[in-house]
């Protein structure tokens, strides 16, 4: 088998997965365009999707920006936190009590304050932010929840959807009521 044939055989499954992801992405974008309303049906200036994922579960999702948050201490190595997820307060406390987690979130907000108005100015209607950790259970999930709350406070005019790829495809929108409950 030649190198090209080997490469093609190796890449075929990846290409197939990528095509499926692209198809799902396109379908989700069309669905989002038809359903992206808030507060009485007014269209949002921008649909923000903030998603968590685990690197060991597959490649990062298609996104405008992807951050690897494995630089934070992992709750997985704390026996009583292992079976929990970043949706649980004890895990959120463990992750968010790390000064680096707070610095990271603050840096993201400072960046998005500058970037997102330009995204809207260029008539981009959808922006996807993905945060990944090893398993997609603890650190990335916690940070996505916290980032969604901060983004809702900073950008109430945007529609914000939270997704957790590795948590049984958990999806929710960030409304004012939910933002007040988030970490």
C-alpha positions in Angstrom: 0.0 0.0 0.0 1.4 3.4 -0.9 1.6 6.3 1.5 -1.3 8.1 -0.2 -3.5 4.9 0.1 -2.5 4.5 3.7 -3.3 8.2 4.4 -6.6 7.9 2.6 -7.6 4.7 4.5 -6.6 6.3 7.8 -8.4 9.6 7.1 -11.6 8.1 5.6 -13.2 7.5 9.1 -12.2 11.0 10.2 -13.6 12.5 7.0 -16.8 10.6 7.5 -17.1 11.9 11.1 -16.2 15.4 10.0 -18.9 15.3 7.3 -21.4 14.1 9.8 -20.4 16.9 12.2 -20.6 19.4 9.5 -24.0 18.2 8.5 -25.2 18.3 12.1 -23.6 21.8 12.5 -25.4 23.1 9.4 -28.7 21.6 10.4 -28.3 23.0 13.9 -27.5 26.4 12.5 -30.7 26.4 10.4 -32.7 25.2 13.4 -31.1 27.9 15.6 -31.9 30.6 13.0 -35.6 29.6 13.1 -35.8 29.4 16.9 -33.5 32.1 18.1 -35.9 34.5 19.8 -36.1 35.8 23.3 -38.4 37.9 25.4 -41.6 37.9 23.4 -40.2 36.9 20.0 -37.7 39.6 19.3 -34.7 38.2 17.4 -31.4 38.3 19.3 -28.5 40.3 18.0 -26.3 37.3 18.3 -26.8 33.6 19.2 -24.0 32.5 21.5 -23.5 28.8 22.1 -21.1 27.9 24.9 -20.3 24.2 25.0 -18.2 21.9 27.1 -16.5 18.7 25.8 -13.9 16.1 26.7 -10.9 15.5 24.6 -10.8 11.8 25.4 -14.3 11.5 23.9 -13.4 12.8 20.5 -12.3 15.9 18.6 -13.4 19.3 19.8 -16.7 20.5 18.4 -16.7 23.0 15.5 -16.5 26.4 17.2 -15.3 29.9 16.6 -13.0 29.5 19.6 -11.8 26.5 21.5 -10.0 26.6 24.8 -8.3 23.7 26.6 -8.9 24.1 30.3 -6.8 21.1 31.5 -4.4 23.7 33.1 -6.8 23.7 36.1 -6.7 21.2 38.9 -8.9 18.2 38.1 -11.7 17.3 40.5 -11.6 13.8 39.1 -8.6 13.1 41.4 -10.7 14.0 44.5 -12.4 10.7 45.3 -15.7 12.3 46.6 -15.9 14.6 43.5 -15.2 12.0 40.9 -18.8 10.7 40.4 -20.1 14.3 40.3 -20.1 16.8 37.4 -19.6 20.5 36.9 -23.3 20.9 37.4 -22.9 20.0 41.0 -22.1 22.8 43.5 -19.2 21.0 45.2 -17.4 20.5 41.9 -18.1 24.1 40.9 -16.7 25.3 44.2 -13.5 23.2 43.8 -12.9 24.5 40.2 -13.9 28.1 40.8 -12.0 28.5 44.0 -8.8 28.2 41.9 -7.5 31.7 41.3 -6.4 30.7 37.8 -10.0 29.8 37.0 -11.2 33.2 38.1 -8.4 34.9 36.1 -9.3 32.9 33.0 -13.0 33.7 33.2 -12.2 37.4 33.7 -9.8 37.4 30.7 -12.5 35.8 28.6 -15.0 38.4 29.5 -12.5 41.2 28.8 -11.8 39.6 25.4 -15.4 39.1 24.5 -16.3 42.7 25.4 -14.0 43.7 22.6 -14.7 40.9 20.1 -18.4 40.2 20.2 -19.6 43.8 19.2 -17.4 43.4 16.1 -18.9 40.0 15.4 -22.3 41.6 15.5 -21.1 44.5 13.4 -20.0 42.1 10.7 -23.5 40.6 10.8 -22.4 37.2 12.1 -25.4 35.8 13.8 -24.0 32.8 15.6 -20.8 32.5 17.7 -19.7 29.2 19.3 -17.3 29.0 22.3 -16.0 25.6 23.3 -14.2 24.7 26.5 -12.6 21.3 26.8 -11.0 19.2 29.5 -10.0 15.6 29.7 -13.4 13.9 30.2 -15.8 16.9 29.7 -17.4 16.2 33.1 -15.9 18.6 35.7 -13.7 21.6 34.7 -15.1 22.4 31.3 -18.7 21.9 32.5 -18.1 24.2 35.5 -16.4 26.9 33.4 -19.1 26.8 30.7 -21.8 27.3 33.4 -19.9 30.2 35.0 -19.0 31.8 31.6 -22.7 31.6 30.5 -23.7 33.5 33.7 -21.1 36.1 33.2 -21.9 36.5 29.5 -25.6 36.9 30.3 -24.8 39.6 32.7 -22.5 41.4 30.3 -24.6 40.8 27.1 -28.3 40.5 28.0 -29.1 41.3 24.4 -27.6 38.1 23.2 -29.3 34.7 23.2 -27.1 32.2 25.1 -27.4 28.5 24.8 -25.3 26.1 27.0 -24.4 22.6 25.8 -22.5 19.9 27.6 -21.5 17.3 24.9 -20.4 14.6 27.4 -23.3 15.0 29.8 -26.0 13.1 27.9 -26.2 16.0 25.5 -27.4 18.4 28.1 -28.6 21.7 26.6 -30.2 24.7 28.2 -30.6 28.4 27.6 -29.3 31.0 30.0 -32.2 33.2 31.0 -32.1 35.8 33.8 -33.6 33.4 36.2 -31.1 30.7 35.5 -28.2 33.2 35.4 -28.9 34.1 39.0 -28.6 30.5 40.1 -25.4 29.7 38.2 -22.0 29.8 39.9 
